[in-house]
């Protein structure tokens, strides 16, 4: 099970996503994944010296990778390898609920 943030931390996001797809590993969307596809980029974290939000897609992610990042749910309930569970990236409701609404 993948708990999100497939981009912005590692150096091989496309390769990582290819492995997840190849092995049919379920994923939930992380806030960095959401930022990469342009959903509420204004709440992306900033370095103390940055005047603008970070560009998490600066690595030139392919259209296929961006489609994959846009697809996962914010939460997952089910069974994986015979074990039942619930997985969330941030909060039970949404990865958006940790941010103040504007």
Secondary structure, 3 states (H helix, E strand, C coil): CECCCCCCCCCCHHHHHHHHHHCCCCEECCHHHHHHCCCCHHHCCCCCCCCCCCCCCCCCCCHHHHHHHHHCECEEEEEECCEEEEEECCCCCCCCCCCCCC
